[in-house]
Amino acid sequence: MSTPSTPTRRHRVVVIGSGFGGLFATQALGRAPVDITLIARTTHHLFQPLLYQVATGILSVGDIAPTTRIVLRKQKNVEVLLGDVETIDLAAGKVTSHLLDRETVTEFDSLIVAAGAGQSYFGNDHFAEFAPGMKTVDDALELRGRILGAFEQAELSDDPEERARLLTFVVVGAGPTGVELAGQIAELAHRTLAGAFRRIDPRESRVVLLDGAASVLPVYGGKLSAKAAERLEKLGVEIQLDSMVTNVDVDGLLVRHKNGTENRIESQCKVWSAGVQASPLGRQLGEQTGAEVDRAGRVHVNRDLTLPGYPNVFVIGDMMALDDLPGLAQVAMQGGKYAAKEIRAGLDGARPADRQPFKYFDKGSMATISRFSAVAKVGKLEISGFIGWVMWLVVHLMYLIGFRNRLSTVISWIVSFLGRGRAQMTSTEQQVFARNAIDMLQEHSRASAAESREAG
Ligand SMILES: Cc1cc2nc3c(=O)[nH]c(=O)nc-3n(C[C@H](O)[C@H](O)[C@H](O)COP(=O)(O)OP(=O)(O)OC[C@H]3O[C@@H](n4cnc5c(N)ncnc54)[C@H](O)[C@@H]3O)c2cc1C
């Protein structure tokens, strides 16, 4: 008598995050005989490098944030779940996520953790109330509302001091995001909005770019940093270097300079782009495996991007610490593809001990400063100005997901860069106030819960 064969279960892969790391890992497993569950707290894949163009009215949200389940519609071995992963139990092989009150537990044989990073205020989280960061679609839309709202309020004010405060925009952090944002706010004020108001002249706006470091774009260094600073100053951006923000409130911020002096900048619209903090899931993984977690919350991974004692658990992208690799999209994409390759190899019988270490191929980095001007560093090659800008356009288009998105992005760029129009200048009251309102509600419900615990 023969025993009827039971169909063997397929290998289960759980991917946390639909950003560059998570999406590329999932797509690289497209033909593998595995069942993938991709869990993310947003329904979209976000192309973060172009968020600043959403914040400044050039691109629409849809251009840079396609719906993940539609991107993956044809990949039949994947299911996409919306949820916030709160617990990872490595020993039990389970991930627990929540969507509102609903809890979902998903089991895995292999896990790829690509939950990215949020903004860091270096221990001053209260700054966030008045100087939001720019990491999510919500952040970019809120910022758009804050920028445009400041111009509207200035138009209504007869008080010169108040007008000056409303027309002063401060960007904290002169890395690529800060530089791009400051450049675009300046162009918005000087080109797009010029002539659109009757009582104020938007061209009189002050855009300040602050950084504790001694140069803008410090990672590019030397010539490129100097070129970027020169171009920003031509646009009218005021650069304050060696300057640390020591406090932020509703009407401005306090800045301490290298020589010990302190001054206050009156400004309603402040943006924080000064630091990153990896997903708190990293700490959980560190506690369960003994892997070191650095100050930015990144988990030190083995050379095959896995955790000590767990060759089936990969941590990639902005969450991983390995060889001082930077928080760049390419690091996350290549990490995702590597993890997928090793999972596939494991199904074919390869042993984790025989894995080749992850090797990052540096394709260079670039930042745009304004229309027709960008800086790029590819190996030893340094490029700036118009050629750098064209390279920037091509590279960003290449990595945008979907033909429709590329097409609409090109059209928006033509409108904004050749003309002076911007198609995405709508903002709503809810976009501006929702974040703080939600924070207040959560604070209120935490306080009520604490009160009822004490009472009974
Ligand atoms: C404004 C900005 C501009 C940038 N510009 C550039 C640039 O020009 N060039 C460049 O190379 N890099 C740039 N970067 C960096 C680049 O975007 C990141 O390095 C890259 O996105 C990292 O990919 P990731 O997959 O690790 O994380 P992310 O792309 O951030 O994805 C994280 C994913 O995890 C999800 N997630 C997070 N926590 C949870 C949870 N608890 N449960 C479920 N899901 C969760 C998120 O919703 C998201 O889907 C920029 C970043 C920002 C913010």
The ligand as a Tripos MOL2 file, in Angstrom:
@<TRIPOS>MOLECULE
LIG
   53    58     1     0     0
SMALL
NO_CHARGES

@<TRIPOS>ATOM
      1 C1         13.2420   63.2340    0.7400 C.3       1 LIG1
      2 C2         14.2010   62.1310    0.3710 C.ar      1 LIG1
      3 C3         15.0090   62.2680   -0.7440 C.ar      1 LIG1
      4 C4         15.8900   61.2540   -1.0980 C.ar      1 LIG1
      5 N1         16.6630   61.4030   -2.2280 N.ar      1 LIG1
      6 C5         17.4590   60.3750   -2.6180 C.ar      1 LIG1
      7 C6         18.1930   60.4660   -3.8320 C.ar      1 LIG1
      8 O1         18.1490   61.4840   -4.5220 O.2       1 LIG1
      9 N2         18.9450   59.4020   -4.2030 N.ar      1 LIG1
     10 C7         18.9990   58.2540   -3.4420 C.ar      1 LIG1
     11 O2         19.6750   57.2840   -3.8320 O.2       1 LIG1
     12 N3         18.3430   58.1450   -2.2920 N.ar      1 LIG1
     13 C8         17.5610   59.1860   -1.8550 C.ar      1 LIG1
     14 N4         16.8560   59.0760   -0.6910 N.ar      1 LIG1
     15 C9         17.0430   57.8710    0.1350 C.3       1 LIG1
     16 C10        16.2490   56.6890   -0.3860 C.3       1 LIG1
     17 O3         14.9310   57.0760   -0.6810 O.3       1 LIG1
     18 C11        16.2880   55.5910    0.6610 C.3       1 LIG1
     19 O4         17.6300   55.2300    0.8690 O.3       1 LIG1
     20 C12        15.4730   54.3850    0.2270 C.3       1 LIG1
     21 O5         14.1230   54.7280    0.0850 O.3       1 LIG1
     22 C13        15.6260   53.2560    1.2470 C.3       1 LIG1
     23 O6         14.8410   52.1860    0.8380 O.3       1 LIG1
     24 P1         14.2040   51.2200    1.9310 P.3       1 LIG1
     25 O7         13.4990   50.1510    1.1810 O.co2     1 LIG1
     26 O8         15.2240   50.8260    2.9210 O.co2     1 LIG1
     27 O9         13.1730   52.1240    2.7210 O.3       1 LIG1
     28 P2         11.9270   52.9590    2.1790 P.3       1 LIG1
     29 O10        12.0110   53.1950    0.7340 O.co2     1 LIG1
     30 O11        11.8250   54.0980    3.0960 O.co2     1 LIG1
     31 O12        10.7070   51.9840    2.4260 O.3       1 LIG1
     32 C14        10.2800   51.6260    3.6930 C.3       1 LIG1
     33 C15         8.9600   50.9040    3.5700 C.3       1 LIG1
     34 O13         8.6270   50.2930    4.8030 O.3       1 LIG1
     35 C16         7.2960   50.6340    5.1670 C.3       1 LIG1
     36 N5          7.2540   50.5440    6.6240 N.ar      1 LIG1
     37 C17         7.9710   51.2360    7.5150 C.ar      1 LIG1
     38 N6          7.7000   50.8260    8.7660 N.ar      1 LIG1
     39 C18         6.7910   49.8420    8.6540 C.ar      1 LIG1
     40 C19         6.1070   49.0110    9.5840 C.ar      1 LIG1
     41 N7          6.3220   49.0830   10.8880 N.pl3     1 LIG1
     42 N8          5.1920   48.1430    9.1120 N.ar      1 LIG1
     43 C20         4.9530   48.0330    7.7870 C.ar      1 LIG1
     44 N9          5.5900   48.7780    6.8580 N.ar      1 LIG1
     45 C21         6.4970   49.6580    7.2840 C.ar      1 LIG1
     46 C22         7.0910   52.0080    4.5700 C.3       1 LIG1
     47 O14         5.7220   52.2930    4.4470 O.3       1 LIG1
     48 C23         7.7920   51.8270    3.2340 C.3       1 LIG1
     49 O15         6.9470   51.1580    2.3510 O.3       1 LIG1
     50 C24        15.9760   60.0790   -0.3110 C.ar      1 LIG1
     51 C25        15.1700   59.9490    0.8230 C.ar      1 LIG1
     52 C26        14.2790   60.9750    1.1600 C.ar      1 LIG1
     53 C27        13.4020   60.8300    2.3770 C.3       1 LIG1
@<TRIPOS>BOND
     1     1     2 1
     2     2     3 ar
     3     2    52 ar
     4     3     4 ar
     5     4     5 ar
     6     4    50 ar
     7     5     6 ar
     8     6     7 ar
     9     6    13 1
    10     7     8 2
    11     7     9 ar
    12     9    10 ar
    13    10    11 2
    14    10    12 ar
    15    12    13 ar
    16    13    14 ar
    17    14    15 1
    18    14    50 ar
    19    15    16 1
    20    16    17 1
    21    16    18 1
    22    18    19 1
    23    18    20 1
    24    20    21 1
    25    20    22 1
    26    22    23 1
    27    23    24 1
    28    24    25 2
    29    24    26 1
    30    24    27 1
    31    27    28 1
    32    28    29 2
    33    28    30 1
    34    28    31 1
    35    31    32 1
    36    32    33 1
    37    33    34 1
    38    33    48 1
    39    34    35 1
    40    35    36 1
    41    35    46 1
    42    36    37 ar
    43    36    45 ar
    44    37    38 ar
    45    38    39 ar
    46    39    40 ar
    47    39    45 ar
    48    40    41 1
    49    40    42 ar
    50    42    43 ar
    51    43    44 ar
    52    44    45 ar
    53    46    47 1
    54    46    48 1
    55    48    49 1
    56    50    51 ar
    57    51    52 ar
    58    52    53 1
@<TRIPOS>SUBSTRUCTURE
     1 LIG1         1 GROUP 0 **** ****
